[in-house]
Amino acid sequence: MTDPASDSPVDPASAAAQREVLLVVHAQRGGAALFAQQTARGLQEHGIEIVVTEEDHDALDDVRARVVATDEHAADGCELVVVLGGDGTILRGAELARVADIPLLGVNLGHVGFLAEAEREDINAVVQGVVDRSWKVEERMAIDVRVFTGDDLVASTWALNEMSLEKTIRERMIDVLVEVDGRPLSRWGCDGVVCATPTGSTAYAFSAGGPVVWPEVEALIVVPLSAHALFARPLVVSPHSVVALELHSSGTAAVLSADGRRSIEVPPAARIVVRTSAQPVRLARLIPGTFTDRLVAKFSLPVTGWRGR
């Protein structure tokens, strides 16, 4: 191997040493620390440096790693974020990968692990795939969420799976007026409303009775939670649409949650505006396969007796 600028030999190990990967670990998940150490050592054997946040450092206390602050810039300078954990940990890793605009690769150590690319028994193949850079990037739509009181923007966030707006008082519903593209659609007395992406269609929205939407179909999904209304069915709207939820001024307050990780208190008369984000989340895919196969595997769907090709 030579340096094109000088034609002098370049040590491949020295060149590879420029590569860095951020490891995100669910340290409390059974065996996560062991898998993290195995992954880190496997990458380091090929000259790839390991970066870890202060939050996850304990899981890698026996491994040499560059420790960075636990903030949104933790993945800066890395080529990939590798997550070892369940969907919650992968969503945490997605926050870091999105800011750095790099791919995220998840290894499932949880239960369903719908966002994960591989299972724990695939860890050696994951290491080799990272070393070889054999992943393909799949972009997943995210949503931007803004909260207004009157004309004032009081909060903003984003989500890969979903935004939920839910009541805070068990005995009382919230009163929500739903608007699509600047026109009122319906008013729901309900426990809440979920606005989801196709990626999130298999998460909270699915549990609430929403449809499963294939990732290639860009759309916004709106699902009412226990709504007392004649028209209270899940909606699938254009990815170019803008969905707004208005809390009635005489109603109760609510809480907004983005991916179950970021919460915002929402007062009566507030307006929540949801639209497709200009910045997607990039997932690294190593294993060829269809979304149908992923559904069958993750939900253990009964397909015995299938006679197709």
C-alpha positions as CSV (number, residue, x, y, z in Angstrom):
1,M,0.0,0.0,0.0
2,T,1.4,3.4,-0.9
3,D,0.5,7.0,-0.3
4,P,-0.6,8.4,-3.7
5,A,1.0,11.8,-2.8
6,S,4.4,10.5,-2.1
7,D,4.6,6.9,-3.5
8,S,6.1,5.9,-0.2
9,P,4.9,2.7,1.6
10,V,2.2,3.2,4.2
11,D,1.7,0.7,7.0
12,P,-1.9,-0.6,6.7
13,A,-2.2,-0.8,10.5
14,S,-1.2,2.9,10.7
15,A,-3.8,3.8,8.1
16,A,-6.5,1.7,9.9
17,A,-5.6,3.4,13.2
18,Q,-7.3,6.5,11.9
19,R,-10.7,4.8,12.1
20,E,-12.9,5.3,15.2
21,V,-16.2,3.6,16.2
22,L,-18.4,4.8,19.1
23,L,-19.7,1.9,21.2
24,V,-23.1,2.5,23.0
25,V,-23.9,-0.2,25.6
26,H,-26.8,-1.0,27.8
27,A,-24.6,-1.8,30.8
28,Q,-27.4,-3.2,32.9
29,R,-28.5,-5.7,30.2
30,G,-27.3,-9.2,31.0
31,G,-24.0,-9.9,29.4
32,A,-23.8,-6.5,27.7
33,A,-20.4,-5.7,29.2
34,L,-18.9,-9.0,28.1
35,F,-20.2,-8.5,24.5
36,A,-19.0,-4.9,24.5
37,Q,-15.5,-6.0,25.5
38,Q,-15.5,-8.8,22.9
39,T,-16.6,-6.3,20.2
40,A,-14.1,-3.7,21.3
41,R,-11.2,-6.1,21.3
42,G,-12.2,-7.5,17.9
43,L,-12.2,-4.1,16.3
44,Q,-9.0,-3.0,18.0
45,E,-7.2,-6.1,16.6
46,H,-7.8,-4.5,13.2
47,G,-6.5,-1.1,14.2
48,I,-10.0,0.5,14.8
49,E,-10.0,2.8,17.8
50,I,-12.9,2.6,20.3
51,V,-14.7,5.6,21.6
52,V,-17.1,5.4,24.6
53,T,-19.0,8.0,26.6
54,E,-18.5,8.5,30.3
55,E,-22.0,7.0,30.8
56,D,-20.9,3.7,29.2
57,H,-17.2,3.6,30.3
58,D,-17.8,1.2,33.2
59,A,-18.9,-1.5,30.7
60,L,-15.5,-1.2,29.0
61,D,-13.3,-0.7,32.0
62,D,-10.9,-3.5,30.9
63,V,-10.6,-2.1,27.4
64,R,-8.5,0.8,26.1
65,A,-10.8,3.4,24.7
66,R,-11.1,7.1,24.2
67,V,-13.6,8.4,26.7
68,V,-15.8,11.4,25.6
69,A,-18.4,13.5,27.4
70,T,-21.9,12.1,27.4
71,D,-23.4,14.8,25.1
72,E,-24.8,15.1,21.6
73,H,-21.3,15.4,20.1
74,A,-20.0,12.1,21.4
75,A,-19.9,10.5,18.0
76,D,-18.0,13.4,16.3
77,G,-15.1,12.1,14.3
78,C,-16.4,8.5,14.3
79,E,-17.4,6.6,11.2
80,L,-20.0,4.4,12.8
81,V,-22.1,4.0,16.0
82,V,-22.3,0.4,17.2
83,V,-25.0,-0.2,19.8
84,L,-25.3,-3.3,22.0
85,G,-28.7,-3.4,23.7
86,G,-32.4,-3.3,23.0
87,D,-34.5,-0.8,21.0
88,G,-34.2,1.7,23.8
89,T,-30.5,1.7,23.7
90,I,-30.5,1.8,19.9
91,L,-32.7,5.0,20.1
92,R,-30.1,6.5,22.5
93,G,-27.4,5.7,19.9
94,A,-29.6,7.2,17.2
95,E,-29.5,10.5,18.9
96,L,-25.7,10.5,18.7
97,A,-25.5,9.1,15.2
98,R,-27.9,11.6,13.8
99,V,-26.0,14.6,15.1
100,A,-22.8,13.3,13.6
101,D,-24.6,12.3,10.4
102,I,-23.1,8.8,10.5
103,P,-24.7,5.3,10.3
104,L,-25.9,3.3,13.3
105,L,-25.5,-0.4,13.6
106,G,-27.5,-2.2,16.4
107,V,-26.9,-5.6,17.9
108,N,-29.9,-6.8,19.8
109,L,-29.4,-7.9,23.4
110,G,-33.0,-7.2,24.3
111,H,-36.3,-8.8,23.6
112,V,-37.7,-7.8,20.2
113,G,-34.9,-5.5,19.0
114,F,-36.8,-4.4,15.9
115,L,-34.3,-1.7,15.1
116,A,-31.3,-4.0,15.5
117,E,-29.4,-5.4,12.5
118,A,-28.0,-8.5,14.2
119,E,-28.4,-10.7,17.2
120,R,-25.9,-11.5,20.0
121,E,-24.8,-14.7,18.3
122,D,-23.8,-12.6,15.2
123,I,-21.2,-10.6,17.1
124,N,-18.2,-11.9,15.2
125,A,-19.9,-11.3,11.8
126,V,-20.7,-7.7,13.0
127,V,-17.0,-7.1,13.9
128,Q,-15.9,-8.4,10.5
129,G,-18.5,-6.3,8.7
130,V,-17.4,-3.2,10.5
131,V,-13.7,-4.0,9.7
132,D,-14.6,-4.6,6.0
133,R,-17.0,-1.6,5.8
134,S,-19.4,-4.0,4.2
135,W,-22.6,-2.3,5.4
136,K,-25.1,-0.6,3.2
137,V,-26.8,2.6,4.5
138,E,-30.6,2.6,4.8
139,E,-32.1,6.1,5.5
140,R,-35.0,6.2,7.9
141,M,-37.4,9.1,8.0
142,A,-37.6,11.1,11.3
143,I,-40.1,13.7,12.4
144,D,-39.6,17.2,13.8
145,V,-41.9,18.3,16.6
146,R,-42.6,21.8,17.7
147,V,-44.7,23.1,20.6
148,F,-46.3,26.5,20.5
149,T,-48.3,28.6,23.0
150,G,-49.9,31.3,21.0
151,D,-47.3,32.5,18.5
152,D,-44.4,31.5,20.7
153,L,-42.3,28.5,20.0
154,V,-41.7,27.0,23.5
155,A,-40.1,23.7,22.8
156,S,-38.8,21.5,19.9
157,T,-37.6,18.0,19.5
158,W,-37.5,15.1,17.0
159,A,-38.2,11.4,16.9
160,L,-37.2,8.3,14.9
161,N,-40.1,6.1,16.1
162,E,-42.9,8.4,17.4
163,M,-44.1,11.4,19.3
164,S,-46.9,10.7,21.8
165,L,-49.1,13.3,23.4
166,E,-50.8,11.8,26.5
167,K,-52.9,12.8,29.5
168,T,-51.2,13.4,32.8
169,I,-54.3,12.9,35.0
170,R,-55.6,9.4,35.1
171,E,-59.2,10.3,35.7
172,R,-59.4,12.9,32.9
173,M,-59.1,12.7,29.1
174,I,-57.4,15.4,27.0
175,D,-59.4,17.3,24.4
176,V,-57.4,17.4,21.1
177,L,-58.3,19.0,17.8
178,V,-56.5,17.3,14.9
179,E,-55.4,19.4,11.9
180,V,-53.9,18.2,8.6
181,D,-52.3,20.6,6.1
182,G,-53.9,23.6,7.7
183,R,-57.4,22.2,7.8
184,P,-59.3,20.9,10.9
185,L,-60.0,17.1,10.7
186,S,-61.6,16.0,13.9
187,R,-61.8,16.6,17.6
188,W,-61.0,13.7,20.0
189,G,-61.6,13.3,23.7
190,C,-58.9,10.7,24.3
191,D,-56.1,9.4,26.4
192,G,-53.6,10.7,23.8
193,V,-52.4,10.7,20.3
194,V,-49.4,9.1,18.7
195,C,-47.7,10.5,15.6
196,A,-45.3,7.9,14.2
197,T,-42.9,7.3,11.3
198,P,-42.9,4.0,9.3
199,T,-40.0,2.9,11.5
200,G,-42.2,3.5,14.5
201,S,-45.2,1.8,13.0
202,T,-44.1,-1.4,14.7
203,A,-43.6,0.3,18.1
204,Y,-46.1,2.3,20.2
205,A,-48.4,3.0,17.2
206,F,-48.7,-0.7,16.5
207,S,-49.6,-1.4,20.1
208,A,-52.3,1.2,19.9
209,G,-53.9,-0.4,16.8
210,G,-52.1,1.4,14.0
211,P,-51.0,-0.1,10.7
212,V,-47.6,-1.6,10.0
213,V,-46.0,0.5,7.3
214,W,-43.0,-0.7,5.2
215,P,-40.0,1.5,5.7
216,E,-39.8,2.3,2.0
217,V,-43.3,3.9,2.2
218,E,-42.6,7.4,3.5
219,A,-45.7,8.6,5.5
220,L,-46.9,10.0,8.7
221,I,-49.1,7.8,10.9
222,V,-51.6,9.4,13.4
223,V,-53.1,7.0,15.9
224,P,-55.6,8.2,18.6
225,L,-55.4,6.5,22.0
226,S,-58.8,5.4,23.5
227,A,-60.7,8.2,21.7
228,H,-64.3,8.9,22.4
229,A,-65.3,10.0,18.9
230,L,-67.3,8.7,15.9
231,F,-64.2,9.2,13.7
232,A,-61.3,7.8,15.6
233,R,-59.4,5.5,13.3
234,P,-55.6,5.5,12.5
235,L,-54.6,7.8,9.7
236,V,-51.8,7.5,7.2
237,V,-51.0,10.9,5.6
238,S,-48.4,12.2,3.1
239,P,-44.8,12.7,4.2
240,H,-45.2,16.2,2.9
241,S,-48.2,16.9,5.1
242,V,-48.1,18.9,8.4
243,V,-50.1,17.5,11.3
244,A,-51.1,19.7,14.2
245,L,-52.6,18.8,17.5
246,E,-54.3,21.6,19.5
247,L,-55.2,21.1,23.2
248,H,-58.5,22.8,24.2
249,S,-58.0,25.9,26.2
250,S,-60.4,24.7,29.0
251,G,-58.9,21.2,29.1
252,T,-56.1,19.6,31.1
253,A,-52.4,19.7,30.5
254,A,-50.6,16.8,28.8
255,V,-47.1,15.4,28.4
256,L,-45.3,15.0,25.1
257,S,-42.8,12.2,24.7
258,A,-40.3,11.7,21.8
259,D,-39.2,8.1,21.4
260,G,-39.9,7.6,25.1
261,R,-36.7,9.5,25.8
262,R,-37.4,13.2,25.8
263,S,-40.4,14.6,27.6
264,I,-42.1,18.1,27.4
265,E,-44.9,19.4,29.6
266,V,-47.6,20.8,27.4
267,P,-50.2,23.3,28.9
268,P,-53.8,23.7,27.8
269,A,-54.3,25.7,24.5
270,A,-50.9,24.6,23.3
271,R,-50.4,23.6,19.7
272,I,-48.0,20.7,18.6
273,V,-46.8,20.7,15.0
274,V,-45.4,17.5,13.5
275,R,-43.7,17.3,10.1
276,T,-41.1,15.1,8.3
277,S,-37.6,16.0,9.3
278,A,-35.1,17.1,6.7
279,Q,-32.5,15.0,8.4
280,P,-33.1,11.2,8.5
281,V,-31.5,8.6,10.6
282,R,-29.0,6.4,8.8
283,L,-29.0,2.7,9.7
284,A,-26.1,0.4,8.7
285,R,-27.3,-2.9,7.2
286,L,-25.0,-5.9,7.0
287,I,-27.5,-8.8,6.5
288,P,-29.5,-8.9,3.2
289,G,-33.2,-9.5,3.8
290,T,-36.7,-8.1,3.3
291,F,-38.9,-6.2,5.8
292,T,-41.4,-9.1,5.5
293,D,-38.7,-11.5,6.8
294,R,-37.9,-9.1,9.7
295,L,-41.6,-8.9,10.7
296,V,-41.9,-12.7,10.7
297,A,-38.8,-13.2,12.7
298,K,-39.3,-10.5,15.3
299,F,-43.0,-11.2,15.9
300,S,-42.7,-15.0,15.5
301,L,-45.5,-14.9,12.9
302,P,-47.0,-18.3,11.9
303,V,-45.9,-19.1,8.3
304,T,-45.7,-22.8,8.5
305,G,-47.2,-24.4,5.3
306,W,-46.2,-21.6,3.0
307,R,-46.1,-23.0,-0.5
308,G,-44.6,-19.9,-2.3
309,R,-41.3,-19.9,-4.1
